[in-house]
Amino acid sequence: MDSPSNVTVKVIGLDEQPNTAQVSPDDAPLPLETFESAGLEPVDLSSSIKLFDGELAHETGFKRMKRTKGSEDNVAMHALLKLLDSKGEVRALKCLPKAWHEILEKLESDFPNFVEVIDYLRGQFSLSGSDASVISFDSFLLDGPPGVGKSYFAEELGRRLEVPFRAIRMENAQSNAQLVGSDEFWSNSRAGVIFDTLVQGDVANPLFFLDEIEKAAGDKRFNPISGLYSLLERGTAKSFTDLAWPWLELDASHVNWMLASNEAWRLPEPIRSRVRVFSIPSPTPEQGRRIALRMFRQLQREIPVAREIRLTCAAVKLIGSLPPRTVKKHLREVIGRVAYQKRRRIEEADVTGLKIPKRSIGFVSS
């Protein structure tokens, strides 16, 4: 597998509470949720968009501060306006790497059960007719049983395209605040991940991955995925507003979306109709063996002691029958045991000695 690039992959859990900075009116850092920098090289503004209207934002913000003079809300408002001023209203559009054809070919080799998805991306990336086009594709959903590698594929796609990537676990979501913020009516109002990523970042077309989206709970008033109805439509996403800052319109129409589910039929029809749905199968025995060998070669590059160890055909076959997401973990365990015993070969018995549930149980959530 390719060596890791300098792109940060941030996985956000619903129970995670980001740090909130202490602010003062004189020198106020942003008191919003903060995220790690994507770690990208300086962005090329030759492809860029106007994320918001800076003049209108400041005019509206200062008017609201005058109406609520002395309010604690003014501290947060002051910090936001300061951030908008420092970041500016323009954001870059990340372009495809020059070698994107080769990147997708390698991705297909590493994820053979995702070939239909990768063919789809080839077509999407070719729409502009130029290899220097921005990273843009119509939203899609990966549907399949746990353990087939959906989240791993999403992370690798973001890493290899060198685009800011945000993965959000939706299985415990109780409201839409995670995505689109909480209403400014509430005293603990805070912005959502879309707002924070676009406003605090440098790129207007990051990649968002919503995992296990069909498990999002909540009642009709606080539907966790209600914000997606407008975000998945480029026309309405162009005037996106976060509930915490409803007066500030952002152009979120360039955000790229990937969704994942174990049971797509549980999703509301309006969501399914807005995305291209792909059914991701478990790897075939041959594909499983290829995945096992790829993981083993990667570990040989990462772990010096593994370079002297060989994998027997019987062991490859058995490891290849495991869910893709767990292959690397189990290979590390086996390599460690064989190295401790000062042996040079991983036999079938080394793999059968692991306490591994059958794939049909679906023991890992992808």
C-alpha positions as CSV (number, residue, x, y, z in Angstrom):
1,M,0.0,0.0,0.0
2,D,1.2,3.5,-0.6
3,S,3.1,5.2,2.2
4,P,1.0,7.5,4.3
5,S,0.8,11.1,3.0
6,N,0.6,14.1,5.2
7,V,-3.2,14.3,5.1
8,T,-4.9,14.2,8.5
9,V,-7.8,11.7,8.8
10,K,-10.1,12.9,11.6
11,V,-12.8,10.5,12.9
12,I,-15.4,12.2,14.9
13,G,-17.5,10.3,17.4
14,L,-20.8,11.5,18.7
15,D,-19.7,11.4,22.3
16,E,-16.5,13.5,21.5
17,Q,-16.5,17.0,23.0
18,P,-14.0,19.3,21.3
19,N,-12.1,21.9,23.3
20,T,-13.7,25.3,23.7
21,A,-11.3,28.1,24.0
22,Q,-11.8,30.8,26.7
23,V,-12.4,34.2,24.9
24,S,-12.3,37.8,25.8
25,P,-13.6,40.8,23.8
26,D,-10.1,42.2,23.3
27,D,-8.3,39.1,22.0
28,A,-10.9,36.4,21.3
29,P,-9.9,33.1,19.6
30,L,-12.7,31.1,18.1
31,P,-15.0,29.6,20.8
32,L,-16.3,27.0,18.4
33,E,-15.5,23.3,17.9
34,T,-12.1,23.0,16.5
35,F,-10.6,20.4,14.2
36,E,-7.1,19.4,13.3
37,S,-5.6,21.0,10.2
38,A,-5.8,18.8,7.1
39,G,-2.0,19.1,7.0
40,L,-2.0,19.8,3.3
41,E,0.6,21.8,1.4
42,P,-0.2,25.5,0.7
43,V,-3.4,25.5,-1.3
44,D,-3.5,26.7,-4.9
45,L,-6.0,29.5,-5.2
46,S,-6.1,29.4,-9.0
47,S,-9.2,27.2,-8.4
48,S,-11.2,28.8,-5.7
49,I,-14.7,30.0,-4.7
50,K,-16.2,32.7,-2.5
51,L,-17.3,30.8,0.6
52,F,-19.3,33.6,2.1
53,D,-20.0,37.4,1.6
54,G,-17.4,38.9,3.9
55,E,-18.9,42.5,3.7
56,L,-22.4,41.3,4.4
57,A,-21.2,39.0,7.2
58,H,-19.5,41.8,9.1
59,E,-22.3,44.2,8.6
60,T,-24.9,41.7,9.9
61,G,-22.6,40.6,12.7
62,F,-22.0,44.1,14.1
63,K,-25.7,44.9,13.8
64,R,-26.6,41.9,16.0
65,M,-23.8,42.8,18.5
66,K,-25.3,46.3,18.9
67,R,-28.7,44.9,19.6
68,T,-27.4,42.6,22.3
69,K,-24.7,44.9,23.8
70,G,-23.2,43.4,26.9
71,S,-24.5,39.9,26.2
72,E,-22.2,36.9,26.5
73,D,-23.2,36.1,23.0
74,N,-21.2,39.1,21.8
75,V,-18.0,37.4,22.9
76,A,-18.6,34.5,20.6
77,M,-19.8,36.9,17.8
78,H,-16.6,38.9,18.2
79,A,-14.5,35.8,17.9
80,L,-16.4,34.6,14.8
81,L,-16.0,37.9,13.0
82,K,-12.3,37.9,13.9
83,L,-11.9,34.5,12.4
84,L,-13.8,35.4,9.2
85,D,-11.6,38.4,8.8
86,S,-8.4,36.4,9.4
87,K,-9.3,33.5,7.1
88,G,-11.0,35.6,4.4
89,E,-14.0,34.8,2.3
90,V,-12.2,32.7,-0.4
91,R,-11.5,29.0,-0.2
92,A,-9.5,26.8,-2.6
93,L,-10.9,23.9,-4.5
94,K,-8.6,21.0,-4.2
95,C,-7.6,19.6,-7.6
96,L,-7.2,15.9,-8.5
97,P,-3.6,14.6,-8.2
98,K,-2.0,14.4,-11.6
99,A,-1.6,10.7,-11.2
100,W,-5.3,10.1,-10.3
101,H,-5.7,7.4,-13.0
102,E,-2.9,5.4,-11.3
103,I,-4.3,6.1,-7.9
104,L,-7.6,4.5,-8.8
105,E,-5.9,1.6,-10.4
106,K,-4.0,0.9,-7.2
107,L,-7.1,1.4,-5.2
108,E,-8.9,-1.2,-7.3
109,S,-6.1,-3.6,-6.8
110,D,-6.2,-3.1,-3.0
111,F,-10.0,-3.1,-2.8
112,P,-11.2,-5.6,-5.4
113,N,-14.7,-5.8,-4.1
114,F,-15.1,-2.0,-4.7
115,V,-14.5,-2.2,-8.4
116,E,-18.0,-0.8,-9.3
117,V,-17.4,2.2,-7.1
118,I,-14.0,2.9,-8.5
119,D,-15.4,2.7,-12.1
120,Y,-18.0,5.3,-11.0
121,L,-15.2,7.6,-9.7
122,R,-13.3,7.3,-13.0
123,G,-16.3,8.5,-14.9
124,Q,-17.0,11.3,-12.4
125,F,-13.4,12.5,-12.5
126,S,-13.4,12.5,-16.3
127,L,-16.5,14.8,-16.7
128,S,-14.5,18.0,-16.9
129,G,-12.3,16.6,-19.7
130,S,-9.2,17.8,-17.9
131,D,-6.8,15.9,-15.7
132,A,-6.4,19.1,-13.7
133,S,-10.1,19.3,-12.6
134,V,-11.1,19.8,-9.1
135,I,-12.1,16.9,-6.9
136,S,-15.8,16.6,-7.4
137,F,-18.3,13.7,-7.6
138,D,-22.0,13.1,-7.1
139,S,-22.8,11.7,-3.7
140,F,-22.9,8.0,-3.2
141,L,-23.8,5.4,-0.6
142,L,-21.8,2.2,0.2
143,D,-24.2,-0.4,1.4
144,G,-23.1,-3.8,2.6
145,P,-22.7,-6.1,5.7
146,P,-20.3,-5.1,8.5
147,G,-16.7,-5.9,7.9
148,V,-16.4,-5.6,4.1
149,G,-14.2,-2.6,4.3
150,K,-16.4,0.4,3.7
151,S,-14.9,2.8,6.2
152,Y,-11.3,1.6,5.3
153,F,-12.0,2.3,1.6
154,A,-13.3,5.8,2.4
155,E,-10.3,6.7,4.5
156,E,-7.9,5.4,1.8
157,L,-9.7,7.3,-0.9
158,G,-9.4,10.6,1.1
159,R,-5.7,9.9,1.9
160,R,-4.7,9.0,-1.6
161,L,-6.5,12.0,-3.2
162,E,-4.9,14.2,-0.5
163,V,-8.1,16.0,0.3
164,P,-9.3,17.0,3.8
165,F,-11.3,14.0,5.1
166,R,-13.9,13.9,7.9
167,A,-15.5,10.7,9.1
168,I,-18.5,10.9,11.3
169,R,-20.1,8.0,13.1
170,M,-23.8,8.3,13.0
171,E,-24.9,5.2,14.9
172,N,-25.5,7.1,18.2
173,A,-26.7,10.5,16.7
174,Q,-29.7,11.8,18.5
175,S,-30.1,15.2,16.7
176,N,-28.8,17.1,13.6
177,A,-26.5,19.3,15.8
178,Q,-23.5,17.2,14.8
179,L,-23.8,18.2,11.2
180,V,-25.6,21.5,11.1
181,G,-25.2,22.9,14.6
182,S,-27.5,23.6,17.5
183,D,-30.1,26.4,17.4
184,E,-28.8,29.9,18.6
185,F,-31.8,29.9,20.9
186,W,-30.0,27.5,23.3
187,S,-27.4,28.8,25.7
188,N,-25.0,26.1,24.8
189,S,-25.4,26.6,21.0
190,R,-22.4,25.5,18.9
191,A,-21.7,25.1,15.3
192,G,-21.7,21.8,13.4
193,V,-18.9,20.0,11.6
194,I,-19.8,21.4,8.2
195,F,-19.5,25.0,9.3
196,D,-16.3,24.4,11.3
197,T,-14.6,22.5,8.5
198,L,-15.4,25.1,5.9
199,V,-14.9,28.2,7.9
200,Q,-11.8,27.1,9.8
201,G,-10.3,25.2,6.9
202,D,-8.7,26.3,3.6
203,V,-10.5,24.0,1.2
204,A,-14.1,24.3,0.0
205,N,-14.4,20.7,-1.3
206,P,-13.5,18.4,1.5
207,L,-14.6,14.8,1.7
208,F,-17.2,13.8,4.3
209,F,-18.0,10.2,5.2
210,L,-21.1,9.4,7.2
211,D,-20.8,5.9,8.6
212,E,-23.7,3.6,9.6
213,I,-26.1,6.4,8.7
214,E,-29.2,4.2,8.9
215,K,-28.6,3.8,12.7
216,A,-29.0,7.5,13.4
217,A,-31.8,7.9,16.0
218,G,-33.9,10.8,17.2
219,D,-37.5,12.0,16.8
220,K,-38.9,14.0,13.9
221,R,-38.1,17.3,15.6
222,F,-34.4,16.5,15.9
223,N,-33.8,14.1,13.0
224,P,-30.0,13.6,12.8
225,I,-30.0,13.4,9.0
226,S,-32.5,16.1,8.2
227,G,-29.7,18.5,7.3
228,L,-28.7,16.1,4.5
229,Y,-31.8,16.8,2.5
230,S,-30.4,20.2,1.4
231,L,-26.7,19.4,1.7
232,L,-26.9,16.6,-0.8
233,E,-28.4,18.9,-3.4
234,R,-25.8,21.2,-4.8
235,G,-28.4,23.9,-5.6
236,T,-29.6,24.2,-2.0
237,A,-26.2,23.5,-0.5
238,K,-25.0,26.7,-2.1
239,S,-26.8,28.7,0.6
240,F,-26.1,26.5,3.6
241,T,-26.6,28.0,7.1
242,D,-25.6,26.5,10.4
243,L,-28.3,26.6,13.1
244,A,-25.8,28.3,15.5
245,W,-25.1,31.2,13.0
246,P,-28.3,31.3,10.9
247,W,-27.5,34.7,9.4
248,L,-24.3,33.6,7.7
249,E,-24.7,31.8,4.4
250,L,-21.9,29.5,3.2
251,D,-21.4,27.9,-0.2
252,A,-21.3,24.2,0.7
253,S,-22.1,23.0,-2.8
254,H,-18.6,21.8,-3.4
255,V,-18.4,19.4,-0.5
256,N,-18.1,15.7,-1.5
257,W,-20.2,13.2,0.3
258,M,-19.9,9.4,0.9
259,L,-22.4,7.6,3.0
260,A,-22.3,4.0,4.4
261,S,-24.9,1.7,5.7
262,N,-25.4,-1.9,6.6
263,E,-29.1,-1.9,5.6
264,A,-29.9,0.9,3.1
265,W,-33.5,-0.1,3.0
266,R,-33.9,1.5,6.4
267,L,-33.0,4.9,5.1
268,P,-35.7,7.4,4.1
269,E,-36.5,7.3,0.4
270,P,-35.6,11.1,0.0
271,I,-32.0,10.3,1.1
272,R,-31.7,7.2,-1.1
273,S,-33.0,9.2,-4.1
274,R,-30.3,11.8,-3.6
275,V,-27.3,9.4,-3.8
276,R,-26.0,6.7,-6.0
277,V,-26.3,3.4,-4.1
278,F,-23.6,0.7,-4.4
279,S,-24.0,-2.8,-2.9
280,I,-20.6,-3.8,-1.6
281,P,-20.2,-7.6,-1.5
282,S,-17.9,-9.6,0.7
283,P,-14.7,-10.4,-1.2
284,T,-14.6,-13.6,-3.2
285,P,-12.1,-16.2,-2.0
286,E,-9.6,-15.0,-4.7
287,Q,-10.1,-11.4,-3.7
288,G,-9.7,-12.3,-0.1
289,R,-6.3,-13.9,-0.8
290,R,-5.2,-10.8,-2.7
291,I,-6.2,-8.6,0.2
292,A,-4.4,-10.9,2.7
293,L,-1.2,-10.8,0.6
294,R,-1.4,-7.0,0.2
295,M,-1.8,-6.5,3.9
296,F,1.1,-8.9,4.7
297,R,3.4,-7.1,2.3
298,Q,2.5,-3.8,3.9
299,L,3.3,-5.2,7.3
300,Q,6.6,-6.4,6.0
301,R,7.5,-2.8,5.1
302,E,6.3,-1.5,8.4
303,I,7.8,-4.2,10.8
304,P,11.5,-5.1,10.2
305,V,11.1,-8.6,11.8
306,A,8.3,-9.5,9.4
307,R,10.6,-9.2,6.4
308,E,12.2,-12.5,7.3
309,I,8.8,-14.3,7.7
310,R,7.0,-16.1,4.9
311,L,3.3,-16.9,4.5
312,T,2.3,-20.4,3.4
313,C,-0.5,-20.8,0.8
314,A,-2.8,-22.5,3.4
315,A,-2.3,-19.6,5.7
316,V,-3.1,-17.1,3.0
317,K,-6.3,-18.9,2.1
318,L,-7.5,-18.9,5.7
319,I,-6.6,-15.3,6.4
320,G,-8.3,-14.3,3.1
321,S,-11.5,-15.6,4.5
322,L,-11.6,-13.0,7.2
323,P,-13.4,-9.7,6.9
324,P,-11.0,-7.2,5.2
325,R,-11.1,-4.7,8.1
326,T,-9.7,-7.3,10.5
327,V,-7.0,-8.9,8.3
328,K,-4.2,-6.5,9.3
329,K,-4.9,-6.8,13.0
330,H,-4.8,-10.6,12.9
331,L,-1.8,-10.7,10.7
332,R,0.1,-8.5,13.2
333,E,-0.9,-10.9,16.0
334,V,0.3,-13.9,14.1
335,I,3.6,-12.3,13.0
336,G,4.3,-11.3,16.6
337,R,3.8,-14.9,17.8
338,V,5.9,-16.4,15.0
339,A,8.7,-13.9,15.6
340,Y,8.6,-14.7,19.4
341,Q,9.0,-18.4,18.6
342,K,11.9,-17.5,16.2
343,R,10.2,-19.2,13.3
344,R,10.3,-18.0,9.6
345,R,6.9,-19.4,8.4
346,I,3.3,-18.7,9.2
347,E,1.4,-21.9,9.0
348,E,-2.3,-22.6,8.8
349,A,-2.2,-23.7,12.4
350,D,-1.0,-20.2,13.4
351,V,-4.1,-18.7,12.0
352,T,-6.6,-21.4,13.2
353,G,-5.1,-20.7,16.7
354,L,-6.8,-17.3,16.7
355,K,-10.2,-16.9,18.2
356,I,-11.9,-15.4,15.2
357,P,-15.7,-15.3,14.8
358,K,-17.0,-16.3,11.4
359,R,-17.5,-13.6,8.8
360,S,-21.3,-14.1,8.7
361,I,-21.5,-12.8,12.3
362,G,-20.2,-9.4,11.2
363,F,-18.0,-8.7,14.1
364,V,-16.5,-5.5,12.9
365,S,-18.4,-2.4,11.9
366,S,-17.0,-1.0,8.7
